[in-house]
Amino acid sequence: MDRFQCAKCGETFYFDLELENMTAQPEEELPLACPHCDYGWSFYQPED
């Protein structure tokens, strides 16, 4: 699972990029809706 942070509310959530055949770079903004506030953009925040 990959960690994301909502661009609006700042909450974090997890989404499996590999399952959806997607890739992302650290801090890249992707059109993934936040499950907390439904805002449509989130930042990829890989865990160390």
N, C-alpha and C positions, 0 to 999 in steps of 0.2 A: 504494500500500500504506500502511496505517496502523499505527503502532507502539503496542504494548501492553506493559504490565508486569504480571507475575503478582502477585496480592495475597498469595501465600504465599511463594514462593521469590525473588521480585524479578527474575527473568530477564526479558529483553525478547524479544518476537517480533513478527512482522508478520502482518496479516490485512487483507483488502480489504473494508472496510465497504460500499462502493458496490456491489460484486459481489453482496453478500447483501441489498441494499436496506435497510441499517441506517444509523443516524446516531448520533453520540455527541458529547458535550461534553468539553472537556479535563478530565481527572481523573475522569471518570465511570466507575463500576464496572459492568462488563458480564459476563454469564454466558458468557464465552469460556474454554474449557479451555486451560491452559498446555501447550504441547508438551514442556516440560522435565520437569514434575512431575505433570501431569494434574490440578492443582487447578482447580476450575471457575469461578473468578472472576478477572478481570483489569481493570486500569485503562487507560483510553485515554490515551496520552501522545503528542500530536501533535508532530511535529518542527518546530522553528523555521525 
